[in-house]
Amino acid sequence: MPLQHEMFTQPKLSLAVPPGSKEPRLWVRRLVIWESPGGEKIRDISLRPGLNILWSPDGLEEERGPGTARTIGHGSGKTLFCRLIRYCLGEHRFADEIQRDRIAIAFPNGIVGAEVMLDGVCWAVLRPLGLRRRHVAVPEGNLDEIAAGDGTTTSIDPLVDAIEQSILTPAVASLARLQSGQKAWPIALAWLTRDQECRFDDVLDWRSPASGSDAPMPASGREVGPRREALRAFLMAITEEEQETRREEEKARAALVEAERILAHLDWDIGRRMKRLVDQLGLGDDPLPDMPLLLDVFKQASGERVSAAASLPTGDVAELAEARRLLREAREGFLRDDEERVRIETQLPLARQVLTLFNSEVPGLSFAVGTAASQVCPICEVPIDRVLATQCGLSHKLHDEAQCRARLETARQAVTDQQDTIDKLTDRLQDLQPILALGRQWLERAEQRVRNIETVSDTRSSSWRAATRLQEDVDRFAELSAEREDVKKSLRRLEDKLTAERGKLAAFRDRQAVTFAKISEKFAGIIRHLLAEEAKGTVVLTGTGLDISVDLDGDRRTAAIESLKVLAFDLACLCLSAEGATRVPAFLIHDSPREADLSLIIYDELFSLVRELEQATETPSFQYIVTTTTPPPEGLREKPWLVESLRGPPASERLMRRDL
């Protein structure tokens, strides 16, 4: 519950840095861009602890003078400047794919370097912009010498590991519930250097897919919960005990969801089975009781079905075997006679053809016998008697009459025998007709008898199977009903456990009220400085997230105020980091933070606020880098606060000094 501050004087925003602190634990001292190793420096920008402004003027009328063409401050390289700093602090990419390709074409051997101060030690960091693959991060290194040479590649990991060990500490990765082996610094860096594409619309919106930063989970993605837990870990507003409780809560919630899914499926399955049992047991017209009495009704009805099926005639097994034997004999006899019929019907046409052949030979043989008695010379066709009388010397061969008569008799006997064969086949075929008809009748009667006996047996078997299947369905219905009751009991236990775990989490959140009270105090002081002394601001940790509110004659939730909340929250956490109350460095980059219709007066107060925070300590205890197209306040448009001025046109005044 928010404190009632109205009765008390609001505390002024202040910084109480740890004793002996002379500079921020992490800050960027210098950013340099080379066209090639040892080549021309495209940019060499020095930075400092405290406020650092990179300004790209929009070209106001009074600045450009009458008759001068108007210029715009967009497209000058402000976002690329921020991305290059992020790149030198360990981020994987420095631009989206299109811009990376354009820079690689323009500067195939280009490199970017930074002097990163970490706990008083200067780290020389060098990373490629084009085709080169040399990444270097060494402590106490000379950046210019390393850039000019071609030494050993170390990768960016040594710097990331050093930040991880010295500032974030290994425990943060566990508290942030990161994946095994995942480092926490890339996640923290995403928060401290928000994408300009996120438009400062939500405290937990750090990386946009449009930026192509390839930030790891949970710095990116739609799931806000893991990002919230990481933020709490960075703010030292969560403990391992709470995380263990949260893991138990998540397990209970997942188990509860699974139990609810199983219960819903069981309800559907039981309802479906119950309707089917009511129909199959013929209980649709009867009023039915609720469970568990309904189960007794089902068991009684299914038992009656089993008893009725058991009382049906079973069919004599011996009689069925005898009937099948007689059927087999009748089928074999019928097939045997039918095969004989087929054989005779096949033989008769051939036998008749043979008879016709025999009959065709008889006339020729009969003629030969007639001519044998009065033979004619085959040469001169003169009767043999005359030949003998005239003593013809041409022919002396005569037909043997006896032999011709013997051949004629043989042919006539063959005709007779063949006719007898045909007559016998015809008679047998006629005899088979009534035999086959009678055999078919016996076969059909035997088949019918077997079918009748089998029908009786099958009727009982099917009735028995149907009845026993119904009984099995009733038993399964009973098992599912018991399982549903067990799931309901488990569901109630899980609900109780989930309630208990959530109660523990609420208690943990209450314990973290002190931490969020500090954030809220800083946040409220910043809101009063930016808006008005009577304005109020609160940051409250709830069960669903962070509730950040700004009250100025009522709760304000316009687009500009929402953007202001994000800026004020980041600055409040920056103050706590400077005081050593968080696990992240007092380092912050805001890329073009003037969003929506944020008032120019409020925007000016933002710069003035950071300037006052600089002066709150002997030396600035933080580094705040901000880019803008809106003119900074008059007193801050010069060094040391204004670190660089860029312009859209001409291309030579852009960050990379050329049109990409």
C-alpha positions in Angstrom: 0.0 0.0 0.0 1.5 3.4 -1.0 2.6 5.6 1.8 0.7 8.8 2.6 3.3 11.5 2.0 1.0 14.4 1.9 1.6 15.2 5.6 5.3 15.3 5.3 7.9 17.3 3.4 9.1 15.4 0.3 12.8 14.4 0.5 15.0 15.9 -2.1 16.7 13.6 -4.7 20.2 12.8 -3.5 23.1 10.5 -4.1 25.1 8.8 -1.4 27.9 6.9 -3.1 30.1 4.4 -1.2 33.1 5.8 0.6 36.2 6.0 -1.6 34.3 6.0 -4.9 36.1 8.2 -7.4 34.4 7.2 -10.6 31.8 4.8 -11.9 32.7 1.1 -11.7 32.0 0.8 -15.5 32.1 3.6 -18.1 33.3 4.1 -21.7 36.1 6.6 -22.0 36.5 6.7 -25.7 35.0 5.4 -28.9 37.1 5.2 -32.1 36.2 4.2 -35.7 39.0 3.3 -38.2 38.6 2.9 -41.9 41.1 0.0 -41.7 43.7 -1.2 -39.1 46.3 1.5 -38.7 44.4 3.6 -41.3 42.5 6.9 -41.1 40.3 7.5 -38.0 36.8 8.2 -39.1 35.7 9.3 -35.6 37.5 9.6 -32.2 34.9 10.5 -29.6 35.9 11.0 -26.0 33.4 10.4 -23.2 33.3 11.1 -19.5 31.6 10.1 -16.3 28.4 11.9 -15.9 26.3 13.4 -18.7 27.3 12.8 -22.3 25.2 14.3 -25.1 25.4 13.5 -28.7 23.3 16.0 -30.6 22.1 16.0 -34.2 20.4 19.4 -34.7 17.2 19.5 -36.6 18.2 22.8 -38.2 15.9 25.4 -36.6 15.3 28.6 -38.5 17.2 30.8 -36.0 20.2 28.4 -36.2 20.5 27.9 -39.9 19.8 31.6 -40.8 17.4 33.1 -43.4 17.5 31.6 -46.8 19.4 28.5 -45.7 18.0 25.1 -46.7 16.4 23.3 -43.9 18.1 20.1 -42.6 16.9 17.3 -40.3 18.8 15.6 -37.6 17.6 12.2 -38.3 19.8 9.7 -40.2 23.0 11.2 -38.9 24.2 8.1 -37.0 22.9 8.6 -33.4 21.5 5.1 -33.1 24.6 3.6 -34.7 26.7 5.4 -32.2 24.7 3.8 -29.3 24.8 0.4 -31.1 28.6 0.6 -31.5 29.1 1.3 -27.8 26.8 -1.7 -27.0 28.9 -3.7 -29.5 32.1 -2.8 -27.7 30.5 -3.8 -24.4 29.7 -7.3 -25.6 26.6 -7.3 -27.8 26.8 -9.6 -30.8 25.7 -7.2 -33.5 26.0 -3.4 -34.1 23.1 -2.9 -36.6 20.4 -4.7 -38.5 21.4 -6.9 -41.4 20.8 -4.2 -44.1 23.0 -1.6 -42.4 25.7 -4.1 -41.5 25.9 -5.1 -45.2 26.1 -1.4 -46.3 28.9 -0.6 -43.7 30.8 -3.8 -44.7 30.7 -2.7 -48.4 31.8 0.8 -47.5 34.4 -0.3 -45.0 35.5 -3.9 -45.7 38.4 -3.5 -43.3 36.7 -1.1 -40.9 37.1 -1.6 -37.1 35.6 0.0 -34.1 37.3 0.3 -30.7 36.6 1.5 -27.2 38.4 2.2 -24.0 36.2 0.7 -21.3 37.0 1.5 -17.7 36.2 -1.3 -15.3 37.0 -0.8 -11.6 39.7 1.7 -12.6 41.3 -0.6 -15.2 41.3 0.5 -18.9 40.2 -2.3 -21.2 41.1 -1.9 -24.9 38.3 -3.4 -27.0 38.5 -3.8 -30.8 35.8 -5.3 -33.0 35.4 -5.6 -36.8 32.9 -3.7 -38.9 33.5 -5.4 -42.2 35.0 -8.6 -43.4 37.6 -9.0 -40.7 37.0 -11.4 -37.8 39.4 -10.1 -35.2 37.9 -9.4 -31.8 40.1 -8.2 -29.0 39.5 -7.3 -25.3 42.6 -6.9 -23.1 43.0 -5.1 -19.8 45.7 -2.3 -19.6 46.0 -2.3 -23.4 46.8 0.6 -25.7 43.9 0.9 -28.1 45.7 2.7 -30.9 48.6 0.2 -30.9 46.3 -2.8 -30.9 44.2 -1.3 -33.7 47.3 -0.6 -35.8 48.7 -4.1 -35.3 47.5 -7.6 -36.1 47.9 -9.3 -32.8 46.1 -12.3 -31.3 42.3 -12.5 -31.3 40.9 -12.9 -27.8 37.2 -12.5 -28.5 35.0 -10.1 -26.4 34.6 -12.8 -23.7 37.3 -11.6 -21.4 35.6 -8.3 -20.9 32.2 -9.9 -20.5 33.5 -12.4 -18.0 35.3 -9.6 -16.0 32.1 -7.5 -15.8 30.2 -10.7 -14.8 32.6 -11.5 -12.0 33.3 -8.1 -10.6 29.9 -6.3 -10.8 27.1 -8.7 -11.5 28.6 -11.6 -9.6 27.8 -15.3 -10.5 24.9 -15.4 -8.2 22.9 -13.0 -10.3 22.7 -15.5 -13.2 21.1 -18.1 -10.8 18.7 -15.5 -9.3 17.7 -14.3 -12.8 16.9 -18.0 -13.6 19.0 -18.0 -16.8 19.8 -21.1 -18.8 22.7 -23.2 -17.8 26.0 -21.5 -18.8 24.2 -18.3 -19.9 25.8 -15.0 -18.8 23.8 -12.3 -17.1 25.7 -9.3 -18.5 24.1 -9.4 -22.0 20.7 -9.4 -20.3 21.6 -6.4 -18.1 23.2 -4.6 -21.1 19.9 -4.9 -22.9 18.1 -3.1 -20.0 20.8 -0.4 -19.6 20.9 0.3 -23.4 17.3 0.1 -24.6 16.6 -0.2 -28.3 15.4 3.1 -29.7 12.8 1.1 -31.6 11.1 0.2 -28.3 10.0 3.8 -28.1 10.3 3.8 -24.2 6.8 2.5 -24.0 7.3 0.0 -21.2 9.8 -0.6 -18.4 10.2 -4.2 -19.4 10.5 -3.6 -23.2 14.3 -3.7 -23.9 14.9 -5.1 -27.3 12.9 -4.9 -30.5 13.0 -7.5 -33.3 13.3 -4.6 -35.7 16.8 -3.7 -34.4 18.4 -7.1 -35.3 20.4 -7.1 -32.1 20.0 -10.9 -31.7 19.7 -10.3 -27.9 19.4 -13.6 -25.9 16.3 -14.6 -23.9 15.0 -13.2 -21.7 16.2 -9.8 -22.9 14.0 -10.2 -26.0 10.9 -12.2 -26.7 7.2 -11.8 -25.8 7.5 -13.4 -22.4 7.7 -10.6 -19.9 7.9 -12.7 -16.7 11.5 -13.9 -17.1 12.5 -10.3 -17.9 10.8 -9.1 -14.7 12.7 -11.8 -12.7 16.0 -10.8 -14.3 15.3 -7.1 -13.4 14.6 -8.0 -9.8 17.8 -10.0 -9.7 19.8 -7.0 -11.0 18.0 -4.8 -8.4 18.9 -7.2 -5.6 15.1 -7.5 -5.0 14.9 -11.3 -5.0 16.4 -14.2 -3.1 17.3 -17.7 -3.9 14.7 -18.9 -1.4 12.0 -16.9 -3.3 13.2 -18.3 -6.6 13.0 -21.8 -5.2 9.4 -21.0 -4.0 8.6 -19.6 -7.5 9.9 -22.8 -9.1 7.7 -24.8 -6.8 4.8 -22.5 -7.7 5.4 -23.0 -11.4 5.6 -26.7 -10.9 2.3 -26.7 -9.0 0.7 -24.4 -11.6 1.9 -26.7 -14.4 0.6 -29.8 -12.5 -2.7 -28.0 -11.9 -3.1 -27.2 -15.6 -2.3 -30.8 -16.5 -4.7 -32.1 -13.9 -7.4 -29.8 -15.2 -6.7 -31.1 -18.7 -6.9 -34.7 -17.6 -10.1 -34.0 -15.7 -11.7 -32.3 -18.7 -10.8 -35.3 -20.8 -12.2 -37.7 -18.2 -15.4 -35.8 -18.0 -15.8 -36.0 -21.8 -14.9 -39.7 -21.9 -17.2 -40.6 -19.0 -20.1 -38.6 -20.5 -19.6 -40.3 -23.8 -19.5 -43.8 -22.2 -22.4 -43.1 -20.0 -24.6 -42.1 -22.9 -23.6 -45.2 -24.9 -24.3 -47.5 -21.9 -27.7 -46.0 -21.3 -28.6 -46.7 -25.0 -27.1 -50.2 -25.1 -28.6 -51.3 -21.8 -32.0 -49.9 -22.8 -32.2 -47.5 -19.9 -33.2 -44.4 -21.9 -36.8 -44.4 -20.7 -36.0 -44.9 -17.0 -35.2 -42.1 -14.6 -31.5 -42.6 -13.7 -29.9 -41.7 -10.3 -26.6 -39.8 -10.0 -23.2 -41.4 -9.3 -22.4 -43.6 -7.6 -25.9 -45.2 -7.6 -25.9 -45.0 -11.4 -22.9 -47.4 -11.5 -24.9 -50.0 -9.5 -27.7 -49.7 -12.1 -25.2 -50.3 -14.9 -23.7 -53.3 -13.1 -27.1 -54.8 -12.5 -28.3 -54.3 -16.1 -25.1 -55.7 -17.6 -25.2 -58.7 -15.2 -28.7 -59.5 -16.4 -27.5 -59.4 -20.0 -24.7 -61.9 -19.2 -27.2 -64.2 -17.5 -29.6 -64.0 -20.4 -26.8 -64.8 -22.9 -25.6 -67.8 -20.8 -29.1 -69.3 -20.9 -29.2 -69.5 -24.7 -28.8 -73.0 -26.4 -25.1 -73.5 -27.1 -25.5 -76.0 -30.1 -24.4 -79.7 -29.8 -20.7 -79.9 -30.6 -20.9 -83.6 -31.5 -24.0 -83.0 -33.8 -22.1 -80.1 -35.5 -19.1 -82.4 -36.1 -21.3 -85.2 -37.6 -23.1 -82.7 -39.8 -19.8 -81.3 -41.0 -18.6 -84.9 -41.8 -21.8 -85.7 -43.8 -21.4 -82.4 -45.6 -17.9 -83.2 -46.5 -18.9 -86.7 -47.8 -21.8 -85.2 -49.8 -19.6 -82.6 -51.3 -16.9 -85.1 -52.2 -19.5 -87.5 -53.9 -21.1 -84.7 -55.8 -17.8 -83.4 -57.0 -16.7 -86.9 -58.1 -19.9 -87.5 -60.2 -19.7 -84.0 -61.6 -16.1 -84.5 -62.6 -17.2 -87.7 -64.5 -19.9 -85.7 -66.3 -17.4 -83.1 -67.3 -15.0 -85.8 -68.6 -17.7 -87.5 -70.7 -18.9 -84.3 -72.1 -15.3 -83.6 -73.1 -14.8 -87.1 -74.7 -18.1 -87.3 -76.7 -17.2 -84.6 -79.4 -13.8 -86.3 -80.0 -15.4 -89.8 -80.2 -17.9 -88.5 -82.8 -15.1 -87.0 -84.9 -13.3 -90.3 -84.9 -16.5 -92.2 -86.0 -16.9 -89.7 -88.8 -13.3 -90.5 -89.9 -13.9 -94.2 -89.8 -17.1 -93.9 -91.8 -15.3 -91.9 -94.5 -12.8 -94.8 -95.2 -15.5 -97.5 -95.8 -16.7 -96.4 -99.3 -13.1 -96.3 -100.7 -12.3 -99.7 -99.3 -15.6 -101.2 -100.7 -14.8 -99.8 -104.2 -11.3 -101.4 -104.0 -12.9 -104.8 -103.3 -15.2 -104.4 -106.4 -12.4 -103.6 -108.7 -10.2 -106.4 -107.5 -12.3 -109.0 -109.3 -12.0 -107.3 -112.8 -8.8 -105.4 -112.6 -7.7 -102.8 -115.2 -4.1 -102.1 -116.1 -3.1 -99.0 -114.2 -0.9 -97.9 -117.1 -2.9 -98.5 -120.2 -6.3 -98.9 -118.6 -7.0 -102.2 -120.6 -8.8 -105.0 -118.8 -6.4 -107.6 -117.5 -8.0 -110.4 -119.4 -7.2 -108.7 -122.7 -3.8 -107.9 -121.5 -3.1 -111.5 -120.8 -4.5 -112.4 -124.3 -2.3 -110.0 -126.2 0.7 -110.6 -124.1 1.2 -106.9 -123.0 4.6 -106.6 -121.4 4.0 -103.3 -119.7 2.1 -104.4 -116.5 2.5 -107.4 -114.4 1.2 -106.1 -110.9 -2.4 -107.1 -109.9 -4.6 -106.2 -106.8 -5.0 -108.8 -104.1 -8.8 -109.2 -103.7 -8.5 -111.0 -100.4 -6.4 -108.4 -98.9 -8.8 -105.6 -99.9 -11.8 -107.5 -98.4 -9.8 -107.8 -95.1 -9.2 -104.1 -94.9 -12.8 -103.4 -95.6 -13.9 -105.6 -92.8 -11.5 -104.0 -90.4 -12.8 -100.6 -91.2 -16.4 -101.7 -90.7 -15.5 -103.3 -87.3 -13.8 -100.0 -86.2 -17.0 -98.1 -87.1 -19.1 -100.5 -85.1 -16.7 -100.4 -82.1 -16.6 -96.6 -82.1 -20.3 -96.4 -82.3 -20.6 -98.7 -79.3 -18.2 -96.4 -77.3 -20.3 -93.4 -78.2 -23.5 -95.2 -77.1 -21.9 -96.2 -73.8 -20.7 -92.6 -73.1 -24.2 -91.2 -74.0 -25.9 -93.7 -71.8 -23.6 -92.9 -68.9 -24.1 -89.2 -69.3 -27.9 -89.8 -69.1 -27.5 -91.9 -66.0 -25.5 -89.2 -64.3 -28.2 -86.5 -64.6 -30.5 -87.9 -61.9 -27.4 -88.9 -59.8 -26.1 -85.3 -59.9 -29.5 -83.9 -59.1 -29.9 -86.1 -56.1 -26.3 -85.4 -55.0 -27.0 -81.6 -55.2 -30.0 -82.0 -53.0 -28.1 -84.0 -50.4 -25.3 -81.3 -50.5 -27.7 -78.4 -50.0 -29.4 -80.3 -47.2 -26.1 -81.0 -45.5 -25.0 -77.3 -45.9 -28.3 -76.1 -44.5 -28.0 -78.4 -41.5 -24.5 -77.2 -40.8 -25.7 -73.5 -41.1 -28.6 -74.1 -38.7 -26.4 -75.7 -36.1 -23.8 -72.9 -36.5 -26.4 -70.2 -36.3 -27.6 -71.5 -33.0 -24.0 -71.6 -31.7 -23.1 -68.2 -33.2 -26.2 -66.5 -31.8 -25.2 -67.6 -28.3 -21.6 -66.6 -28.9 -22.5 -63.1 -30.2 -25.0 -62.6 -27.4 -22.3 -63.7 -24.9 -19.7 -61.5 -26.5 -22.1 -58.5 -26.6 -23.1 -59.0 -22.9 -19.5 -59.5 -21.7 -18.4 -56.4 -23.7 -21.1 -54.4 -22.0 -19.9 -55.7 -18.7 -16.4 -54.7 -19.6 -17.6 -51.2 -20.6 -19.3 -50.9 -17.2 -16.1 -52.0 -15.5 -14.1 -49.4 -17.5 -16.8 -46.8 -16.7 -16.3 -47.6 -13.0 -12.4 -47.3 -13.4 -12.7 -44.0 -15.1 -15.1 -42.7 -12.5 -12.7 -43.7 -9.7 -9.8 -42.1 -11.6 -11.8 -38.9 -12.0 -12.4 -38.8 -8.2 -8.7 -39.3 -7.7 -7.9 -36.5 -10.1 -10.4 -34.2 -8.3 -8.7 -34.9 -5.0 -5.3 -34.2 -6.6 -6.7 -31.0 -8.1 -7.8 -29.8 -4.7 -4.4 -30.6 -3.2 -2.7 -28.8 -6.0 -5.0 -25.8 -5.6 -4.1 -25.7 -1.9 -0.4 -26.0 -2.7 -0.6 -23.3 -5.3 -2.4 -21.0 -2.9 0.2 -21.7 -0.2 3.1 -21.1 -2.6 1.5 -17.9 -3.8 1.1 -16.8 -0.2 4.8 -17.4 0.3 5.6 -15.3 -2.8 3.4 -12.5 -1.5 5.3 -12.6 1.7 8.6 -12.5 -0.2 7.3 -9.5 -2.1 6.5 -7.8 1.1 10.0 -8.4 2.3 11.3 -6.7 -0.8 9.2 -3.6 -0.1 12.3 -1.9 1.3 14.1 -2.3 -2.0 11.2 -1.0 -4.0 10.6 1.7 -1.5 14.2 3.0 -2.3 13.4 2.8 -6.0 10.1 4.5 -5.4 11.7 7.3 -3.4 14.2 8.0 -6.2 11.5 7.7 -8.8 9.2 10.1 -6.9 12.1 12.6 -6.5 12.8 12.5 -10.3 9.1 12.9 -11.1 8.8 15.9 -8.8 11.9 17.4 -10.5 10.6 16.8 -14.0 6.9 17.7 -13.5 6.1 19.6 -10.3 6.7 19.6 -6.6 3.2 18.3 -6.0 3.6 15.4 -8.4 3.8 11.9 -6.9 5.4 8.8 -8.3 5.4 5.2 -7.0 6.9 1.9 -8.1 5.2 -1.1 -6.6 6.0 -4.8 -7.1 2.8 -6.8 -7.6 2.0 -10.4 -8.3 1.8 -9.7 -12.0 4.6 -7.2 -12.5 5.7 -3.6 -11.7 3.0 -1.1 -11.1 4.5 2.4 -11.9 2.2 5.4 -11.5 2.5 9.1 -11.8 0.0 11.3 -10.0 -0.4 14.9 -10.8 -4.0 16.0 -10.0 -4.9 12.4 -10.8 -3.3 9.3 -12.2 -1.7 10.2 -15.5 -1.5 7.6 -18.3 -0.9 9.4 -21.5 1.6 8.2 -24.1 4.1 11.0 -23.0 3.7 10.1 -19.3 4.2 6.4 -20.1 7.5 7.3 -21.8 8.4 9.6 -18.9 7.8 6.7 -16.5 10.4 4.6 -18.3 12.9 7.4 -18.3 12.4 8.2 -14.6 12.5 4.5 -13.7 15.8 4.0 -15.5 17.3 7.1 -13.9 16.1 6.0 -10.4 17.8 2.7 -10.9 20.9 4.5 -12.2 21.0 6.4 -8.9 20.7 3.2 -6.8 23.5 1.6 -8.9 25.7 4.7 -8.2 25.0 4.1 -4.5 26.0 0.4 -4.8 22.5 -0.8 -4.1 22.1 -2.9 -7.3 24.1 -5.6 -9.2 24.4 -3.5 -12.4 26.9 -0.7 -13.1 25.8 2.9 -12.9 25.7 3.1 -16.7 22.8 4.1 -19.0 22.2 4.9 -22.6 19.0 6.6 -23.8 18.8 6.9 -27.6 16.5 9.7 -28.6 14.3 9.5 -25.5 11.9 12.3 -26.4 8.8 10.2 -27.4 5.2 11.0 -28.1 4.3 14.6 -27.3 6.7 14.9 -24.3 6.9 18.5 -23.4 10.1 20.4 -24.4 10.2 21.9 -20.8 10.1 18.4 -19.3 12.7 17.2 -21.8 15.0 20.1 -20.8 14.5 19.3 -17.1 15.7 15.8 -17.9 19.1 17.2 -18.9 19.2 19.5 -15.9 18.3 16.7 -13.5 21.3 14.6 -14.7 23.5 17.7 -14.5 22.5 18.1 -10.9 23.1 14.4 -10.2 26.7 15.0 -11.5 27.2 17.8 -8.9 25.7 15.7 -6.1 29.1 14.0 -5.6 32.7 15.1 -5.7 33.2 13.3 -9.0 30.4 11.9 -11.2 29.5 8.4 -10.0 27.7 7.3 -13.1 27.8 7.6 -16.9 24.6 8.7 -18.8 24.8 8.8 -22.6 21.9 10.4 -24.4 21.3 11.2 -28.1 18.9 13.8 -29.3 17.7 15.9 -32.2 16.0 18.3 -29.8 18.4 21.0 -28.7 19.8 20.5 -25.2 19.5 23.3 -22.7 21.7 26.3 -23.5 24.3 25.6 -20.8 24.8 22.0 -22.0 25.5 22.6 -25.7 29.2 22.7 -25.1 31.9 20.5 -23.8 32.3 18.6 -21.6 28.6 17.6 -21.8 28.3 17.8 -25.6 30.6 15.1 -26.7 29.8 15.3 -30.5 27.5 17.0 -32.9 26.3 15.1 -36.0 24.2 16.2 -39.0 22.1 14.4 -41.5 23.2 16.3 -44.6 25.9 16.7 -45.7 27.1 13.0 -45.6 30.5 14.1 -44.4 29.0 15.2 -41.1 27.3 11.9 -40.3 28.9 9.5 -37.9 30.6 7.4 -40.6 31.3 10.6 -42.7 29.7 9.2 -45.9 26.4 8.2 -47.4 25.8 4.5 -46.7 
